[in-house]
Amino acid sequence: MSNSVLVVEDNRETRVMLEAVLADAGFRPVCAGCVRDAETYLERHRPCLVILDLALPDGDGLDICRGIREGERFPDIPIIALTGKAALAEKKKGFSSGVDQYLTKPIDMDELVMWSKALLRRVSRDKSGGSSLRAGELEIDIKAHLVRYAGRTLESLTRREFQLLHALVKNSPAILSREEIISHVWRTAAVVNLVDTHLHNLRRKLPPELAGKVQAVPGKGYRYLG
């Protein structure tokens, strides 16, 4: 993966500052000032990281985020959202759309660089692991992003649901707290109740026997007990 970072920010002064800080940190920043220019760049190139302002002149920055997460080319690229809105509801909406980390304006540039490097380290660790994980009749093919159980391929899982199942199976039979699940899947301090929502959706999509192995442990978190 290249060291190019796509910066999507319509404010010229902020954009210039971000470009300088990222270049000093060893990245190769590429800037876009609107949704259209960002999407044009993403059609042709693969950045290692996206830093995304949410309030853009021609649309919502989360549209870019959702396009990345729902596409097939690079759904796992880390996304840092920049926003002037600190409300919990806004953050929940962003994390649900696939944001990895929120930074509230005015941006602390040292914190931005810290999170950029931390998220990329996490991606690197994830990619260095094995390509598949097995637990009895369950097989999780990480590279192909497929889950197979008892000879059947489960094709309806979202990216988050896939990652949740992988994290629980990989750490089985240990109980993962909601905070630990967030660190594995969202890679940031996401809204804790998102864990419950996504796990409810995950279990609803699994065959009953497999869903029963994904267990809630009152007061502690969740585990996979196969």
C-alpha atoms as one frame of an Amber mdcrd trajectory, in Angstrom:
protein
   0.000   0.000   0.000   1.276   3.477  -0.866   1.795   6.242   1.662  -0.674
   8.541  -0.102  -3.394  10.072   2.068  -6.561  11.482   0.536  -7.553  14.677
   2.353 -11.102  15.815   1.598 -11.573  19.325   2.984 -13.237  22.338   1.381
 -11.628  25.015   3.587  -8.434  26.060   1.836  -6.602  27.187   4.972  -7.346
  23.926   6.782  -6.465  21.916   3.688  -3.058  23.592   3.361  -2.348  23.000
   7.049  -3.308  19.333   6.838  -1.191  18.896   3.742   1.885  20.374   5.462
   1.463  18.377   8.685   0.962  15.086   6.877   3.923  15.688   4.582   6.119
  16.390   7.611   4.948  13.092   9.107   6.131  11.158   6.045   2.848  10.847
   4.154   2.089  11.939   0.599  -1.109  13.985   0.913  -3.465  14.393  -2.038
  -6.218  16.963  -1.538  -9.783  17.250  -2.773 -12.206  20.025  -1.940 -15.515
  18.328  -2.687 -17.284  14.990  -2.981 -16.962  14.898  -6.771 -13.176  15.369
  -6.799 -12.712  12.823  -3.993 -14.764  10.191  -5.816 -12.873  10.853  -9.056
  -9.565  10.280  -7.261 -10.818   7.081  -5.592 -11.895   5.665  -8.950  -8.270
   5.773 -10.131  -6.082   5.473  -7.043  -5.781   3.604  -3.750  -4.741   5.794
  -0.794  -3.551   4.221   2.454  -5.811   6.508   4.504  -8.710   8.920   3.992
  -9.111  12.073   6.103 -12.586  13.333   5.474 -14.424  16.525   6.311 -18.126
  15.767   6.651 -19.514  19.177   5.627 -18.667  19.553   1.932 -20.100  22.032
  -0.614 -21.606  19.385  -2.900 -22.722  16.736  -0.428 -22.226  14.821   2.789
 -18.761  13.419   3.443 -20.402  10.262   4.778 -21.507   9.518   1.211 -17.822
   9.089   0.355 -17.347   6.917   3.420 -20.256   4.662   2.531 -19.029   4.386
  -1.061 -15.639   3.161   0.177 -17.115   0.667   2.644 -19.674  -0.740   0.208
 -17.240  -1.030  -2.698 -15.042  -4.011  -3.491 -11.725  -2.303  -4.270 -10.538
  -1.234  -0.816 -13.249  -1.487   1.863 -10.743  -1.695   4.741  -8.898   1.598
   4.230  -8.964   3.597   7.512 -11.157   6.696   7.501 -10.750   9.618   9.903
 -13.701  12.009   9.945 -13.258  15.706  10.722 -16.338  17.447  12.055 -17.481
  20.518  13.890 -20.318  18.507  15.460 -19.509  16.739  18.714 -23.021  15.388
  19.371 -23.247  11.691  20.178 -25.956  11.118  17.554 -23.705  12.530  14.832
 -20.828  10.288  15.863 -23.083   7.239  15.981 -24.221   7.990  12.440 -20.615
   8.268  11.290 -19.439   5.071  12.945 -22.409   3.228  11.460 -21.311   4.466
   8.029 -17.807   3.076   8.504 -15.782   5.896  10.077 -12.833   4.573  12.103
 -12.113   7.689  14.148 -13.727  11.062  14.783 -11.736  14.248  15.378 -13.639
  17.391  16.318 -12.607  20.765  14.915 -10.443  22.668  15.646  -8.148  19.739
  14.892  -5.184  18.954  17.120  -2.608  18.146  14.429  -0.467  15.993  16.730
  -3.523  13.890  17.532  -4.344  13.599  13.833  -0.872  12.254  13.049  -1.038
   9.916  16.064  -4.357   8.413  14.921  -3.222   8.184  11.307  -0.184   6.113
  12.252  -2.083   4.015  14.804  -4.825   3.066  12.338  -2.281   2.144   9.670
  -0.361  -0.018  12.160  -3.601  -1.835  12.923  -4.282  -2.464   9.237  -0.728
  -3.767   8.824  -1.149  -6.181  11.738  -4.466  -7.415  10.356  -2.967  -8.103
   6.930   0.020  -9.980   8.392  -2.214 -12.630   9.960  -3.361 -15.906   8.387
  -5.832 -15.905   5.538  -8.410 -18.153   7.217  -9.739 -19.091  10.625 -11.467
 -22.375  11.490 -13.578 -23.447  14.438 -15.298 -26.785  13.919 -17.652 -26.476
  10.954 -17.119 -22.710  10.802 -14.533 -21.269   8.416 -13.809 -17.554   8.111
 -11.876 -16.751   4.945 -10.327 -13.373   5.685  -8.839 -12.771   2.265 -12.033
 -13.612   0.380 -14.225 -12.008   3.057 -16.428 -15.114   3.235 -17.963 -17.122
   6.061 -18.779 -20.800   5.564 -20.646 -22.977   8.016 -21.479 -26.672   7.588
 -20.742 -26.416   3.873 -22.921 -23.346   3.375 -21.591 -19.894   2.438 -23.140
 -17.021   4.395 -23.222 -14.135   1.926 -25.355 -11.493   3.638 -22.923 -10.309
   6.341 -21.810  -6.687   6.258 -18.170  -5.727   6.748 -18.740  -4.922  10.441
 -20.643  -8.140  11.073 -17.885 -10.139   9.410 -15.257  -8.420  11.576 -17.311
  -8.941  14.747 -17.611 -12.657  14.100 -13.915 -12.899  13.263 -12.891 -11.082
  16.465 -15.057 -13.307  18.667 -13.945 -16.564  17.028 -10.282 -15.555  16.989
 -10.359 -14.844  20.738 -12.625 -17.770  21.690 -13.395 -18.836  24.388 -12.366
 -15.533  25.979 -15.047 -12.984  26.785 -14.530  -9.681  24.975 -15.890  -6.554
  26.610 -17.690  -4.059  24.425 -14.630  -1.798  24.640 -12.358  -4.638  23.479
 -14.708  -5.432  20.608 -14.599  -1.776  19.604 -10.788  -1.871  19.567 -10.839
  -4.943  17.290 -13.550  -3.790  14.892 -13.972  -0.011  15.008 -10.331   0.562
  16.016 -11.367   3.612  17.978 -13.587   4.831  20.798 -16.864   4.160  19.009
 -20.270   4.436  20.608 -20.546   1.382  22.871 -24.168   0.528  22.064 -23.207
   0.017  18.417 -21.703  -3.302  19.535 -25.076  -4.560  20.761 -26.856  -3.377
  17.614 -24.387  -4.995  15.226 -24.212  -8.241  17.191 -28.012  -8.453  17.232
 -28.007  -8.065  13.445 -25.169 -10.598  13.097 -26.930 -13.295  15.131 -30.150
 -12.713  13.213 -28.334 -13.567   9.958 -26.568 -16.698  11.237 -28.039 -20.223
  11.188 -29.667 -20.877  14.600 -27.024 -23.370  15.733 -24.218 -20.948  14.882
 -26.044 -17.933  16.320 -26.301 -19.789  19.631 -22.523 -19.953  19.836 -22.296
 -16.128  19.857 -23.172 -15.515  23.475 -23.833 -12.427  25.555 -22.291 -12.605
  29.031 -24.235 -10.248  31.339 -22.085  -7.486  32.746 -18.992  -8.611  30.830
 -19.467  -8.648  27.085 -19.630 -11.317  24.387 -17.868 -14.542  23.422 -17.920
 -17.269  20.810 -18.285 -20.676  22.426 -17.962 -23.328  19.769
